[in-house]
Amino acid sequence: MTPAKKLQLSSRFVLRLPATSANLGPAFDAAAIALDLYISIEAKTAAAFSIVATGRDREICQRIENHLILTTYQEVAEANGWEVIPLSLKIKNDIPIGKGCGSSAAARLAGIALANHFGRLHWSDAQIVSEAARREHHADNAAACWMGGLAVASMSDVGKIQMAQVPIKGKWPLFLAVPGYPLSTEEARRVLPPQYSRADAVTNVQNAMLLLTALTQGRNDLLASALDDRIHQPYRAPLCPLLPCLWKLRGRPGVLGVVLSGAGPSVLVFLDPRVSIQPTRKMLTSHIAAAGVPAELLVTRITQRGGRG
């Protein structure tokens, strides 16, 4: 048996990965945007695994057992013939976990990046994203998280990844409405039907093309209808009551469009950059309170900075 190679004993390695919002309505499993909410990680080799976490969901972030970053790091290192050396991590997290904001994609990419660095794997961006997508079973979140901005991606049946970062035009301020409960991707997938009508499929293709046009040409006027979806949002709405609640506000002053963030339960609200955020926040807060669907409103935007720096 070939002995495992030693991981690199080096100085600290720092990584910063953004939250992501995938699907964007009709672009189901095909597109995602990176948001300026981050998980920051500082790693050093150590005698034993340890984590010090601050920020959102601190208890989850510092729980070593079954930690997604560490297990991914160990699995990738072992699969490439490296001896697993314990790491000491300092984590500062701003990404809601289990809320449709790409937290698992960011964690998997972090683990892969740690193995790539300390194991001197010299993987390309495509290899890193492909490994994350293989583990996530879809590529949109992984591509946007690693590259930043608006990313489109596809994964073939044999696991081949094709991806691209798409330049966007204009300012796209956002509210991320985050409820107090998580929703697993597996549960959100279970409610989807096995087949769709031709009419629904065609509508989604048309709207996905309109969405791409709206974002790349800065066409605010196209956004509301471009976010309409018939593939996943109608079926996930019962699990994500914030969606039908906020959907009613489309077209109100300050609100350009409303869409489920990833598989939910969080909801992304596209804001009109010509309207002050404060009145829009007040309107959304009042509407959410009246509907009895409590949620935290986070101000965010599309960031061009991904995990690759």
VEXDREN-2710 file (C-alpha; in Angstrom, 1 decimal):
% VEXDREN-2710
k/r/px/py/pz
1/MET/0.0/0.0/0.0
2/THR/1.3/3.4/-0.9
3/PRO/1.8/5.6/2.2
4/ALA/-0.3/8.7/2.4
5/LYS/1.5/11.9/1.4
6/LYS/2.0/14.6/4.1
7/LEU/-0.1/17.6/3.8
8/GLN/1.7/21.0/3.5
9/LEU/2.7/22.4/6.9
10/SER/2.3/26.1/6.0
11/SER/1.3/29.4/7.4
12/ARG/-2.3/30.4/7.7
13/PHE/-4.7/30.1/4.7
14/VAL/-7.6/32.6/4.5
15/LEU/-10.7/32.1/2.5
16/ARG/-13.9/34.2/2.0
17/LEU/-16.9/32.8/0.3
18/PRO/-20.2/34.5/-0.5
19/ALA/-23.8/33.4/0.0
20/THR/-25.6/32.6/-3.2
21/SER/-29.2/32.6/-4.4
22/ALA/-29.9/29.9/-7.0
23/ASN/-32.8/29.2/-9.4
24/LEU/-33.9/32.8/-9.6
25/GLY/-37.4/31.6/-10.6
26/PRO/-37.4/30.2/-14.1
27/ALA/-33.6/29.5/-14.2
28/PHE/-34.1/26.3/-12.2
29/ASP/-30.9/24.5/-11.5
30/ALA/-29.2/26.6/-14.2
31/ALA/-28.2/30.0/-12.7
32/ALA/-27.4/31.7/-9.4
33/ILE/-26.1/35.0/-8.1
34/ALA/-23.5/35.7/-5.4
35/LEU/-24.6/37.9/-2.5
36/ASP/-22.4/40.1/-0.3
37/LEU/-23.0/38.0/2.8
38/TYR/-19.9/35.9/3.5
39/ILE/-18.4/33.1/5.5
40/SER/-14.7/33.9/6.3
41/ILE/-12.3/31.1/7.3
42/GLU/-8.8/31.3/8.6
43/ALA/-7.1/27.9/8.7
44/LYS/-3.8/26.7/10.3
45/THR/-2.4/23.2/10.7
46/ALA/-2.6/22.0/14.3
47/ALA/-2.3/19.1/16.6
48/ALA/-6.0/18.5/16.7
49/PHE/-9.1/19.8/14.9
50/SER/-10.6/22.9/16.5
51/ILE/-13.0/25.6/15.5
52/VAL/-13.7/29.1/16.9
53/ALA/-16.8/30.6/15.3
54/THR/-18.5/34.0/15.5
55/GLY/-21.4/35.5/13.7
56/ARG/-24.7/33.8/12.5
57/ASP/-25.4/30.2/13.5
58/ARG/-22.3/30.1/15.7
59/GLU/-23.3/26.9/17.4
60/ILE/-23.6/25.0/14.1
61/CYS/-20.4/26.5/12.7
62/GLN/-18.2/25.4/15.6
63/ARG/-19.7/21.9/16.1
64/ILE/-16.8/19.7/15.0
65/GLU/-18.8/16.5/14.6
66/ASN/-20.1/16.0/11.0
67/HIS/-18.8/19.5/10.2
68/LEU/-19.3/19.9/6.4
69/ILE/-16.1/21.9/5.9
70/LEU/-14.0/19.5/7.8
71/THR/-15.5/16.3/6.4
72/THR/-15.2/17.6/2.9
73/TYR/-11.6/18.6/3.5
74/GLN/-10.8/15.1/4.9
75/GLU/-12.6/13.2/2.1
76/VAL/-10.9/15.2/-0.6
77/ALA/-7.5/14.9/1.0
78/GLU/-7.8/11.1/1.5
79/ALA/-9.2/10.6/-2.0
80/ASN/-6.0/12.2/-3.4
81/GLY/-3.6/10.2/-1.3
82/TRP/-2.8/12.8/1.4
83/GLU/-2.5/12.2/5.1
84/VAL/-5.2/14.2/6.9
85/ILE/-3.5/16.8/9.1
86/PRO/-5.8/18.4/11.7
87/LEU/-6.7/22.1/11.2
88/SER/-7.5/24.9/13.5
89/LEU/-10.3/27.1/12.0
90/LYS/-11.5/30.5/12.8
91/ILE/-14.9/31.1/11.2
92/LYS/-16.9/34.3/10.9
93/ASN/-20.2/33.5/9.3
94/ASP/-22.9/35.8/7.9
95/ILE/-24.7/33.3/5.7
96/PRO/-28.0/31.9/7.0
97/ILE/-27.6/28.1/7.3
98/GLY/-30.3/25.8/5.8
99/LYS/-32.3/28.8/4.5
100/GLY/-31.8/28.6/0.7
101/CYS/-28.7/30.9/0.7
102/GLY/-26.0/28.5/-0.5
103/SER/-24.5/27.7/2.9
104/SER/-23.8/24.0/2.0
105/ALA/-22.2/25.0/-1.3
106/ALA/-19.9/27.5/0.5
107/ALA/-19.0/24.9/3.1
108/ARG/-18.1/22.2/0.5
109/LEU/-16.1/24.7/-1.5
110/ALA/-14.3/25.7/1.6
111/GLY/-13.4/22.1/2.4
112/ILE/-12.2/21.5/-1.1
113/ALA/-10.1/24.7/-1.1
114/LEU/-8.5/23.7/2.1
115/ALA/-7.5/20.3/0.7
116/ASN/-6.3/22.0/-2.5
117/HIS/-4.1/24.4/-0.6
118/PHE/-2.6/22.2/2.1
119/GLY/-2.4/19.2/-0.2
120/ARG/-0.9/21.2/-3.0
121/LEU/-3.4/19.7/-5.5
122/HIS/-3.1/22.6/-7.9
123/TRP/-6.7/22.2/-9.0
124/SER/-8.2/24.6/-11.6
125/ASP/-11.3/26.6/-10.9
126/ALA/-13.3/24.1/-13.0
127/GLN/-12.0/21.2/-11.0
128/ILE/-12.8/22.8/-7.7
129/VAL/-16.4/23.7/-8.8
130/SER/-16.8/20.3/-10.4
131/GLU/-15.9/18.6/-7.1
132/ALA/-18.3/20.8/-5.2
133/ALA/-21.1/20.3/-7.7
134/ARG/-20.6/16.5/-7.7
135/ARG/-21.1/16.5/-3.9
136/GLU/-24.0/19.1/-4.1
137/HIS/-25.6/17.3/-7.1
138/HIS/-26.1/20.6/-8.9
139/ALA/-23.6/23.2/-10.1
140/ASP/-25.4/26.6/-10.0
141/ASN/-24.7/27.6/-6.4
142/ALA/-21.1/26.2/-6.5
143/ALA/-20.3/28.2/-9.7
144/ALA/-21.7/31.5/-8.3
145/CYS/-20.0/31.0/-5.0
146/TRP/-16.6/30.4/-6.5
147/MET/-16.7/32.9/-9.4
148/GLY/-19.0/35.6/-8.0
149/GLY/-21.6/37.7/-9.8
150/LEU/-24.2/35.9/-12.0
151/ALA/-23.2/32.4/-12.9
152/VAL/-24.8/29.9/-15.3
153/ALA/-23.9/26.2/-15.1
154/SER/-24.8/22.8/-16.3
155/MET/-23.8/19.3/-15.2
156/SER/-24.1/16.3/-17.5
157/ASP/-25.2/12.9/-16.4
158/VAL/-21.5/11.9/-16.2
159/GLY/-20.7/14.8/-14.0
160/LYS/-19.0/17.1/-16.6
161/ILE/-19.4/20.8/-15.6
162/GLN/-19.8/23.7/-18.0
163/MET/-20.0/27.1/-16.4
164/ALA/-19.6/30.8/-17.1
165/GLN/-19.8/34.1/-15.2
166/VAL/-22.2/36.5/-17.0
167/PRO/-21.5/40.3/-16.7
168/ILE/-24.5/42.2/-15.4
169/LYS/-25.5/45.8/-16.0
170/GLY/-26.8/48.3/-13.5
171/LYS/-27.5/48.2/-9.8
172/TRP/-29.6/45.5/-8.3
173/PRO/-30.2/46.2/-4.6
174/LEU/-31.9/43.4/-2.8
175/PHE/-33.7/42.4/0.4
176/LEU/-33.2/38.8/1.6
177/ALA/-36.2/37.8/3.7
178/VAL/-35.1/35.0/6.1
179/PRO/-37.6/33.1/8.2
180/GLY/-36.7/31.5/11.5
181/TYR/-36.9/27.9/10.3
182/PRO/-34.7/25.9/7.9
183/LEU/-35.8/23.8/5.0
184/SER/-33.7/20.9/3.6
185/THR/-33.1/20.8/-0.1
186/GLU/-34.2/17.1/0.0
187/GLU/-37.6/18.1/1.4
188/ALA/-38.0/20.9/-1.1
189/ARG/-37.1/18.5/-3.9
190/ARG/-39.7/15.9/-2.8
191/VAL/-42.6/18.1/-3.6
192/LEU/-41.7/18.6/-7.2
193/PRO/-43.6/16.6/-9.8
194/PRO/-41.9/14.1/-12.0
195/GLN/-43.2/15.6/-15.3
196/TYR/-44.3/19.0/-16.6
197/SER/-46.5/20.2/-19.4
198/ARG/-45.0/21.6/-22.6
199/ALA/-46.7/24.9/-21.9
200/ASP/-45.0/25.2/-18.5
201/ALA/-41.6/24.2/-19.9
202/VAL/-41.8/26.7/-22.7
203/THR/-42.9/29.5/-20.4
204/ASN/-39.9/28.8/-18.1
205/VAL/-37.5/28.8/-21.1
206/GLN/-38.9/32.1/-22.3
207/ASN/-38.8/33.7/-18.8
208/ALA/-35.3/32.5/-18.2
209/MET/-34.1/34.2/-21.4
210/LEU/-36.0/37.3/-20.4
211/LEU/-34.3/37.2/-17.0
212/LEU/-30.8/36.9/-18.5
213/THR/-31.7/39.9/-20.7
214/ALA/-33.0/41.9/-17.8
215/LEU/-29.8/41.4/-15.8
216/THR/-27.3/41.8/-18.6
217/GLN/-29.0/44.9/-20.1
218/GLY/-30.2/46.5/-16.9
219/ARG/-33.8/46.2/-18.0
220/ASN/-35.8/46.8/-14.7
221/ASP/-39.0/46.7/-16.8
222/LEU/-38.6/43.1/-17.7
223/LEU/-37.8/41.7/-14.2
224/ALA/-41.2/41.2/-12.7
225/SER/-42.5/38.9/-15.4
226/ALA/-39.1/37.4/-16.0
227/LEU/-39.0/35.9/-12.5
228/ASP/-42.3/34.1/-13.0
229/ASP/-41.8/30.3/-12.7
230/ARG/-43.9/27.2/-13.2
231/ILE/-41.3/24.5/-12.5
232/HIS/-40.6/24.7/-8.7
233/GLN/-42.0/27.8/-7.0
234/PRO/-45.7/26.8/-7.2
235/TYR/-45.0/23.5/-5.6
236/ARG/-42.7/24.8/-2.9
237/ALA/-44.9/27.7/-1.9
238/PRO/-46.8/25.7/0.8
239/LEU/-43.4/24.9/2.4
240/CYS/-42.3/28.6/2.0
241/PRO/-45.1/30.9/3.1
242/LEU/-42.9/34.0/2.7
243/LEU/-43.1/33.5/-1.1
244/PRO/-46.9/33.9/-1.5
245/CYS/-46.8/36.6/1.2
246/LEU/-44.2/38.8/-0.6
247/TRP/-45.3/37.8/-4.1
248/LYS/-48.3/40.1/-3.6
249/LEU/-46.0/43.1/-3.4
250/ARG/-44.7/42.9/-7.0
251/GLY/-45.3/46.2/-8.7
252/ARG/-45.6/48.2/-5.5
253/PRO/-43.3/51.2/-5.3
254/GLY/-39.8/50.1/-4.7
255/VAL/-40.3/46.4/-5.5
256/LEU/-39.2/45.2/-8.9
257/GLY/-39.7/41.4/-8.3
258/VAL/-39.9/38.6/-5.8
259/VAL/-38.4/35.1/-6.1
260/LEU/-37.6/32.2/-3.9
261/SER/-34.0/32.0/-2.9
262/GLY/-32.6/28.6/-3.9
263/ALA/-35.0/25.9/-2.7
264/GLY/-36.3/28.2/0.1
265/PRO/-37.6/29.1/2.6
266/SER/-35.9/32.5/2.2
267/VAL/-37.2/34.9/-0.4
268/LEU/-35.2/37.4/-2.5
269/VAL/-36.8/40.8/-3.2
270/PHE/-35.3/42.8/-6.1
271/LEU/-35.6/46.5/-5.3
272/ASP/-35.9/49.6/-7.5
273/PRO/-32.6/51.5/-7.3
274/ARG/-34.5/54.7/-7.9
275/VAL/-36.5/54.4/-4.7
276/SER/-35.1/54.8/-1.2
277/ILE/-34.7/51.5/0.7
278/GLN/-36.2/52.7/4.0
279/PRO/-39.8/53.2/2.8
280/THR/-39.6/49.9/1.0
281/ARG/-38.3/48.2/4.1
282/LYS/-41.1/49.7/6.2
283/MET/-43.7/48.5/3.7
284/LEU/-42.3/44.9/3.6
285/THR/-42.0/44.8/7.4
286/SER/-45.6/45.8/7.9
287/HIS/-46.8/43.4/5.3
288/ILE/-44.9/40.5/6.8
289/ALA/-46.1/41.3/10.3
290/ALA/-49.7/41.6/9.1
291/ALA/-49.5/38.2/7.4
292/GLY/-48.1/36.6/10.5
293/VAL/-45.0/35.2/8.7
294/PRO/-42.1/36.6/10.7
295/ALA/-38.8/37.1/8.9
296/GLU/-35.6/39.0/9.1
297/LEU/-34.9/41.4/6.3
298/LEU/-31.2/41.6/5.3
299/VAL/-30.0/44.3/2.9
300/THR/-27.7/42.8/0.3
301/ARG/-26.6/43.1/-3.3
302/ILE/-25.0/41.0/-6.1
303/THR/-21.3/40.8/-5.5
304/GLN/-18.7/40.1/-8.1
305/ARG/-16.3/38.7/-5.6
306/GLY/-16.3/34.9/-5.3
307/GLY/-14.3/32.4/-3.3
308/ARG/-11.4/32.4/-5.8
309/GLY/-10.6/36.0/-4.8
END
